[in-house]
Each structure stands twice: as C-alpha cells, then as structure tokens.
Amino acid sequence: MKQLLDTVWQRRGTSWIWDEDARNQVCVASEVWSLRQFLQAVGKWPDDLPSNGNNTLVVAGLEGSLDLLTPEDADAWLGDALKQAILSFQDAYDGQAALIFWLPSGQGRIKFHPATDSIDWRCAAPHGESLLAFGRILWGEANEYPQEILLREGSKPAGLFHLRIT
C-alpha cells in the first residue's frame, strides 16, 4: 500500500481518518456533519462545504452506524446506501472536493492485508470476530488502491485516502 505525505486528501477524494490531529487540520468540531445529515444531502449538496475553505466535508457517525448492524446488514448498507452517497458527492463536486469520514477508533478497527492490498473493518461486539470487506465493498476492483495518510515522515498512518471511488 502506498503512503501519502501530501495534503491532497484535505482538498479532494474520499478519506477515512482516525487521527485527531489530521481531523483538526481540516475542520473544527462545529463543522462536522452527522452521518444522517450527509445521507439526507444526497442529490441536494450545498454550494459551499463547511470546512477547509469550502472544499471539505467531514462526516462523523459511520462507526456507530456499523456497530448497530449485523455484519450482513452492514455489508449491504455500505455497498448500497453509503457507496451511493459517496458517488453522489463525487459527482456533485466533479471530484474537486474532499469527503472525510471521521473514525475515532478506526486505527484499531481497520485491518490491512499488505499481500493483497485488501482492507477489512473489524465489527463490534457481539460480532467482534467478524470482518467486513471494507475495501471490496466501497472501492471494489478499482485500479488504484487507497493510500495511507501520513502526517509526517515515519509516523503511524492517520487514515486512508482514495482519489475517486467508482
């Protein structure tokens, strides 16, 4: 998996971040949208986004939503409702805006498989032994795999970045 030290993730594409410093680089807490707000905005996106000079939307609540679903329901919901909302966002801004999902416990829940470049999401109790094929569901067979976001050389990943989901 490639690593990204650039700040392009703050201006374009879709990112999943779990590092508080990374989140604080693009928004203040009052600018974060709930997952509900995000899903309700599909098809009627605002001209100006709330963060980073009107270029970025940060969304919280994905973890909690996944935790409430069985692994089977979470798989279906990610592949249907959430992916369609992400595609709608990309289309509305012609790929020139950033969508960032804030996942506070993401570092412990995202599981990388370097040999296959696949990424899984570890489910919460009582399904803690289950994994969702996060990457397959959200970016499928994309030609480009996501990149790990590094805030500085040698640091732990702060999140994942994907320029365009198809």
N, C-alpha and C positions, 0 to 999 in steps of 0.2 A: 504494500500500500504506500502510495506517495505521501510525502509530507508537504504541508503548505505553511510557509512563514509569511507570505504576503497577506495583505488585509483585504483582498478581493472578496472574501466571504462576508465582509461588512457592507458591501455595496451590490452584490449580485448573487444569484444562485440560491440554493437551499442549504441551510446548515442545521446541525443538531449540536448544541453546545451544552456543556455541563460545568464549565469553569466560570466562577463568578466574576473574575477579572475580565474574562472575554465578554461576558454579558454587559458588564459596566462600561466597556469600550464603545458600545453602540447605543445604549439606552439607559434611562433612569427607570426605576420601578413603576412610576405612574404611566409610562408609555407602553408597558407590556399589555398585550391583549390576552383575554382568556381564549381558550380553545373554542368556546361557544361563540364568542364574537367573531373569531376567524371563520368558522363554518357558516355563520349567518351572513357574512360578507360576500360569499361566493356569488359571482355574477354581478355584484354591485360594489366593486372595490373603490375606495376613496382616491381622489386625485393625489392627495398628499398623504404619505405614510407618516406615522407618529415619531419615528426615530431617525437619527443619523442624517440630518438634513433632508428629511422627507424621502429617503431612499431605502428605509429598512422597516420591516415589521417583525417584532419579537412576540412569540406566542408561548404562553405557559399553559400547562394542564394536560399535556399529552400523556405524561406518566400516570397521572391519576385516572385518566380515562381507560388506559390499557389495563391498569390494576383492577378495575371493576369488571372487566370482561373475562370470560373463559378464553383460553388460548385459541380455540377455534373461532369464537366470535371476534376476538381481537384481530386475527389474521384476516377475516372477511372485511371488517370495518376499515383496517389500514389500507387494504387493497382497493376498496370501493370509495368510501366517503372521504378519507383523508387524502388519498392519492389524487382523487378528482379535484379536491380543493387546492392542492398544491399546483396541479396542472392549470387550473383556472387562474391562480395568482400569476404564474409564469406567463401565461398568455396575455393577461390584462396589462402587464408591465413590460411586455416584449423582452423578458429576460434581463431588464435593466434595473431591477430592484432586488433587494435581499429579503428572504424569508428565513427567519431563525426560530427554531424550536428550542426553548429553554428546558433542559432536562437536568434538574439539580442532582439527581442520583444516577445520571447516565453513565458516569465513569465505571460504576460497579455493575451496571446492567447491560451495557453494550459489550458484546464478546466478538473479538476479531479472530478470524481464521486466516492467517497470512498465507498459507499454502494455496488457498482457493480464493482469496480476497473477498470472502463472504463475511457478512456481519449479522449476528443474531441479537435479539433482545431477550434478556432473562426475565421471565414472568415473576410476579409477586406471589406470595403465599395466598391461597393454598396450592398454587400451581408453580411453586418455586423451582421445580425440577424441569419445567417446560421452557423451551426456547421458541421464539418467533423468528422466522427467517426474514428479519427486518429489511435487509438489503434486497433480497429477491422480491419481496412484496412491493417495496417503494421504488426501486430503480431497476428491477428486473434484469434483463440482459443488456443493459446499457453498455455502450462501447467504452465508456470511461467510468472507472470505479471511483468512489469518493476518496477524498484526500483527508488525512488527519490534519487538524488545525493545531499549529504550534504557535504560542505567543512569543517564544524566543528560542534560539538555538539550544538544543539539548533538553528542553522542558518536556513534561508529560503532555500528551495530547489534550487539548481543551475542547475538542469536538470533532465533528466530521463535516466536510463541505462537498457539495455536488453542484456543479455549474448548471446543469439542466437535466431534469428528470423527464423521461419520455414514456 
